[in-house]
Amino acid sequence: MKVSVAIPTWRRTAPLSRCLDALERQDRSPDQLVLVVRREDRETREMLTGRRLPFRLDLVAPPRPGLLAALNAGLDRVDGDLVAFTDDDTAPYPDWLQKIETRFEEDPNLGGLGGRDRMPAKDGVGWEEPRDVTVGRVLWFGRVVGNHNFGSGPMREVDVLKGANMAFRMSAIGDLRIDTALLGDGTQHHTEVELCLALKAAGWKIAFDPAILVDHYEEQRPGGNRLKAMSSEEQHDTIHNRAYEVLKHLPPHRRIPVFAYGVLVGSRDAPGLLLTAESLLRGAPPRTALRRLRVTIAAHRAALASRRAARQRARGSSSAR
């Protein structure tokens, strides 16, 4: 099979150089490397001009800033049978691409495949240990469970993958691209969820294999990172994207419970009415608790509006044909 690697990057030359070093050490070399680099990112472009790689390099300039546009621009340029995505702050293991290719060859129904991104321990000593946890699932009430960095055990089917370590069969992707209705400034959250749920809805299998490994040295990124508290705007966009994706791709009998649970109960990062009441009883500042509740409700209302707009666009496209 012909295997392409796609990496969006933005002014992180040292991490990207480490990632390229790891790609040069692959047991199975990529047939194509697609680097999505903005035109104004002169530092990255200058670093690349002085580097000779043992595989084909295609530079792509996205049409606009943001992760979503970068991922779609990368998909537009890929010409392999498979595309493996990783972040510029990772270092894939030498057998990364070989294992990915083998898994896709073994199962023609496999549309997407991900692995573990091993991360440094929070105390700065060593690495996080793998654990037997739920990985990559959308629960019945709509919560998206990640845990890809902790996963252990055998290869198994999942609902969603993680962008730092995921691969897709291009015949499954086809003309599919990440929905531009997703909100966010810089980093649009849950782009991977959108892609994976769309493939599952089309009948493809999505799987997670913890033996497919990258080391993930998580760097600061545009729009914040996991170590930084989200602003109200980023919380709104993240909740909107998660709710919109499950409303769009889950079967009809699951949509009402998902939406109702999100507004009535919610989660710690997106509290609904019941969790807000609980936090008030525990002594949380009323202004903070009510602000977070307003963000949750507004984001779910926006997700409904986005879903209606998507249906109207689909009907318009069908009428035009």
C-alpha positions as CSV (number, residue, x, y, z in Angstrom):
1,M,0.0,0.0,0.0
2,K,1.1,3.6,-0.5
3,V,1.2,5.4,2.8
4,S,1.1,9.2,3.3
5,V,1.9,11.0,6.5
6,A,0.2,14.4,7.1
7,I,1.3,16.9,9.8
8,P,-0.2,20.4,10.4
9,T,2.5,22.6,12.0
10,W,2.8,26.3,13.1
11,R,6.0,27.9,14.2
12,R,7.3,25.0,16.3
13,T,10.6,24.2,14.5
14,A,12.3,22.3,17.3
15,P,9.4,19.8,18.0
16,L,8.9,19.4,14.2
17,S,12.5,18.6,13.7
18,R,12.3,15.9,16.3
19,C,9.2,14.5,14.6
20,L,11.0,14.4,11.2
21,D,13.9,12.6,12.9
22,A,11.5,10.0,14.0
23,L,10.0,9.6,10.5
24,E,13.4,9.2,9.0
25,R,14.0,6.2,11.4
26,Q,10.8,4.4,10.3
27,D,11.2,0.7,9.5
28,R,8.7,1.4,6.7
29,S,9.4,4.8,5.2
30,P,6.5,7.0,4.2
31,D,5.8,7.4,0.5
32,Q,4.7,11.0,1.0
33,L,4.9,13.5,3.7
34,V,2.4,16.3,3.6
35,L,3.3,19.2,5.8
36,V,0.6,21.8,6.2
37,V,2.5,25.1,6.8
38,R,1.0,28.6,6.7
39,R,2.6,31.0,4.2
40,E,3.6,33.4,7.0
41,D,5.4,30.7,9.0
42,R,8.8,31.6,7.7
43,E,10.7,29.9,10.5
44,T,9.4,26.5,9.5
45,R,9.8,27.0,5.8
46,E,13.4,28.1,6.3
47,M,14.2,25.1,8.5
48,L,12.8,22.8,5.8
49,T,14.9,24.3,3.0
50,G,18.0,23.3,4.8
51,R,16.9,19.7,5.4
52,R,17.1,16.8,2.9
53,L,14.5,14.1,3.6
54,P,14.7,10.5,2.3
55,F,11.0,10.6,1.2
56,R,8.9,12.9,-0.9
57,L,7.9,16.2,0.9
58,D,4.8,18.2,-0.2
59,L,4.3,21.6,1.5
60,V,0.7,22.8,1.6
61,A,-0.5,26.2,2.6
62,P,-4.0,26.1,4.2
63,P,-6.5,28.7,2.9
64,R,-7.1,30.1,6.3
65,P,-5.7,29.8,9.9
66,G,-6.9,27.0,12.2
67,L,-6.5,23.3,12.7
68,L,-9.7,22.4,10.8
69,A,-8.5,24.2,7.6
70,A,-5.1,22.6,8.0
71,L,-6.4,19.1,8.3
72,N,-8.7,19.5,5.3
73,A,-5.9,21.0,3.3
74,G,-3.7,18.0,4.2
75,L,-6.5,15.5,3.1
76,D,-6.8,17.4,-0.2
77,R,-3.1,16.8,-1.0
78,V,-2.7,13.2,0.1
79,D,-2.3,10.7,-2.7
80,G,-1.6,7.5,-0.7
81,D,-3.9,4.5,-0.1
82,L,-3.6,5.4,3.7
83,V,-3.0,8.7,5.5
84,A,-1.4,8.7,8.9
85,F,-1.9,11.9,10.9
86,T,0.3,12.9,13.8
87,D,1.2,16.2,15.6
88,D,4.4,18.1,15.1
89,D,5.2,17.6,18.8
90,T,5.3,13.8,18.6
91,A,8.0,11.2,17.9
92,P,6.5,8.1,16.3
93,Y,8.1,4.7,17.2
94,P,10.2,3.1,14.4
95,D,7.5,0.5,13.7
96,W,4.6,3.0,13.6
97,L,3.9,3.0,9.9
98,Q,4.7,-0.7,9.4
99,K,2.1,-1.6,12.0
100,I,-0.5,0.8,10.6
101,E,-0.1,-0.7,7.1
102,T,-0.3,-4.3,8.4
103,R,-3.5,-3.6,10.3
104,F,-5.2,-2.1,7.2
105,E,-4.0,-4.9,5.0
106,E,-5.5,-7.5,7.5
107,D,-9.0,-6.0,7.6
108,P,-10.6,-4.5,4.5
109,N,-13.5,-3.1,6.6
110,L,-11.1,-1.0,8.7
111,G,-11.7,2.7,7.9
112,G,-9.8,4.3,10.7
113,L,-7.1,3.2,13.1
114,G,-5.4,4.9,16.1
115,G,-2.9,4.1,18.7
116,R,-1.5,5.3,22.1
117,D,0.3,8.6,22.4
118,R,2.6,8.1,25.3
119,M,2.9,11.3,27.4
120,P,5.4,12.4,30.1
121,A,4.2,11.9,33.6
122,K,2.6,15.0,35.2
123,D,5.3,15.1,37.9
124,G,8.0,15.4,35.2
125,V,9.6,12.0,36.0
126,G,9.2,9.2,33.5
127,W,6.1,8.5,31.4
128,E,2.5,7.9,32.1
129,E,1.7,4.3,32.7
130,P,-0.8,2.5,30.5
131,R,-4.0,1.5,32.2
132,D,-7.0,-0.7,31.4
133,V,-9.5,2.1,30.8
134,T,-12.4,2.9,28.4
135,V,-10.8,4.4,25.3
136,G,-12.3,6.4,22.5
137,R,-16.0,5.9,23.2
138,V,-19.1,8.1,22.9
139,L,-21.3,7.1,25.8
140,W,-25.1,6.7,25.6
141,F,-25.6,10.3,26.9
142,G,-23.2,11.9,24.5
143,R,-20.0,12.2,26.6
144,V,-16.9,11.6,24.5
145,V,-14.3,9.6,26.4
146,G,-10.7,9.9,25.2
147,N,-8.0,8.2,27.3
148,H,-6.0,7.2,24.2
149,N,-2.7,8.1,26.1
150,F,-3.6,5.5,28.8
151,G,-5.0,2.7,26.7
152,S,-3.6,-0.8,27.0
153,G,-4.6,-4.4,26.0
154,P,-5.6,-5.8,22.6
155,M,-6.7,-4.0,19.5
156,R,-10.5,-3.2,19.7
157,E,-13.2,-1.2,18.0
158,V,-13.8,2.3,19.3
159,D,-15.9,5.4,18.3
160,V,-13.2,8.1,18.1
161,L,-9.4,8.4,17.6
162,K,-6.9,11.1,18.7
163,G,-5.3,13.4,16.2
164,A,-1.8,12.8,17.5
165,N,-1.9,9.2,16.4
166,M,-4.6,8.3,13.8
167,A,-4.7,6.8,10.3
168,F,-7.4,6.4,7.7
169,R,-8.1,4.4,4.5
170,M,-8.4,7.1,1.8
171,S,-11.0,5.0,-0.1
172,A,-13.2,5.4,3.1
173,I,-12.5,9.1,3.3
174,G,-13.2,9.8,-0.3
175,D,-14.6,13.4,-0.6
176,L,-15.4,13.5,3.1
177,R,-13.8,16.5,4.9
178,I,-14.2,17.9,8.4
179,D,-17.3,20.0,8.8
180,T,-16.5,23.7,8.6
181,A,-19.5,24.4,11.0
182,L,-17.2,23.4,13.9
183,L,-16.4,26.4,16.0
184,G,-13.1,27.6,17.5
185,D,-10.2,30.0,17.2
186,G,-6.9,28.4,16.2
187,T,-7.6,24.9,17.6
188,Q,-11.1,23.7,16.8
189,H,-11.8,21.0,19.3
190,H,-13.2,17.6,18.4
191,T,-12.2,17.6,14.7
192,E,-11.2,13.9,15.1
193,V,-14.6,13.1,16.5
194,E,-16.3,14.6,13.5
195,L,-14.2,12.5,11.1
196,C,-14.5,9.3,13.0
197,L,-18.3,9.5,13.6
198,A,-18.9,10.2,9.9
199,L,-16.9,7.1,8.9
200,K,-18.7,4.9,11.4
201,A,-22.1,6.3,10.2
202,A,-21.0,5.2,6.7
203,G,-20.4,1.6,7.9
204,W,-16.6,1.6,8.4
205,K,-14.8,0.1,11.4
206,I,-12.8,2.4,13.7
207,A,-10.2,0.6,15.9
208,F,-7.6,1.4,18.6
209,D,-4.4,-0.5,18.9
210,P,-2.2,0.6,21.9
211,A,0.8,-1.2,20.3
212,I,0.9,1.6,17.7
213,L,2.9,4.2,19.6
214,V,4.1,7.8,19.4
215,D,5.8,9.8,22.2
216,H,3.8,13.0,22.7
217,Y,5.7,16.0,24.1
218,E,2.6,18.2,24.3
219,E,3.5,21.8,23.4
220,Q,1.6,25.1,23.8
221,R,-0.7,25.5,20.9
222,P,-2.9,28.3,19.5
223,G,-6.2,28.4,21.3
224,G,-4.8,27.0,24.6
225,N,-3.8,23.6,25.7
226,R,-4.9,20.9,28.2
227,L,-2.9,22.6,31.0
228,K,-4.6,26.0,30.6
229,A,-8.1,26.8,31.8
230,M,-10.5,27.5,28.9
231,S,-12.1,30.8,28.4
232,S,-15.9,31.0,28.3
233,E,-15.6,31.4,24.5
234,E,-13.5,28.2,24.1
235,Q,-15.8,26.3,26.5
236,H,-18.8,27.4,24.4
237,D,-17.1,26.3,21.1
238,T,-16.0,22.9,22.6
239,I,-19.4,22.1,24.0
240,H,-21.0,23.2,20.7
241,N,-18.7,21.0,18.6
242,R,-19.3,17.9,20.8
243,A,-23.1,18.3,20.8
244,Y,-23.3,19.1,17.1
245,E,-21.3,16.1,16.1
246,V,-23.3,13.6,18.1
247,L,-26.6,15.2,17.0
248,K,-25.4,15.0,13.4
249,H,-24.0,11.5,13.3
250,L,-25.7,9.4,16.0
251,P,-28.9,7.5,15.1
252,P,-32.2,9.4,15.7
253,H,-33.1,7.4,18.9
254,R,-29.9,8.6,20.6
255,R,-30.2,12.3,19.8
256,I,-32.9,13.3,22.2
257,P,-31.3,11.6,25.2
258,V,-27.9,13.1,24.3
259,F,-29.3,16.7,24.1
260,A,-31.5,16.3,27.2
261,Y,-28.7,14.9,29.3
262,G,-26.4,17.7,28.2
263,V,-28.8,20.4,29.3
264,L,-30.4,18.8,32.4
265,V,-27.3,17.0,33.9
266,G,-24.2,17.9,31.9
267,S,-20.6,17.1,32.9
268,R,-17.9,18.7,35.1
269,D,-16.6,20.7,32.1
270,A,-20.0,21.5,30.8
271,P,-22.5,21.5,33.8
272,G,-26.2,21.4,33.2
273,L,-29.0,22.2,35.6
274,L,-28.4,19.4,38.1
275,L,-24.7,19.7,38.3
276,T,-25.0,23.5,38.6
277,A,-27.4,23.0,41.5
278,E,-25.0,20.5,43.1
279,S,-22.1,22.9,42.8
280,L,-24.2,25.7,44.4
281,L,-25.1,23.5,47.3
282,R,-21.4,22.7,47.8
283,G,-20.6,26.4,48.1
284,A,-19.5,27.3,44.6
285,P,-19.6,31.1,43.8
286,P,-23.1,31.7,42.3
287,R,-21.8,34.0,39.6
288,T,-19.3,31.5,38.4
289,A,-21.7,28.5,38.5
290,L,-24.5,30.4,36.7
291,R,-22.0,31.7,34.1
292,R,-20.9,28.1,33.3
293,L,-24.5,27.0,33.1
294,R,-25.4,29.8,30.6
295,V,-22.4,28.8,28.5
296,T,-23.6,25.1,28.4
297,I,-27.2,26.1,27.4
298,A,-26.1,28.6,24.8
299,A,-23.7,26.0,23.3
300,H,-26.4,23.4,23.0
301,R,-28.8,25.9,21.4
302,A,-26.1,26.8,18.9
303,A,-25.5,23.1,18.2
304,L,-29.2,22.7,17.3
305,A,-29.0,25.7,15.0
306,S,-25.9,24.3,13.3
307,R,-27.6,21.0,12.9
308,R,-30.7,22.7,11.3
309,A,-28.4,24.6,9.0
310,A,-26.6,21.5,7.9
311,R,-29.8,19.8,7.0
312,Q,-30.9,22.8,5.0
313,R,-27.6,22.7,3.1
314,A,-28.0,19.0,2.4
315,R,-31.5,19.5,1.1
316,G,-30.3,22.3,-1.1
317,S,-27.5,20.2,-2.5
318,S,-30.0,17.3,-3.2
319,S,-32.4,19.7,-5.0
320,A,-29.6,21.1,-7.1
321,R,-28.6,17.6,-8.3
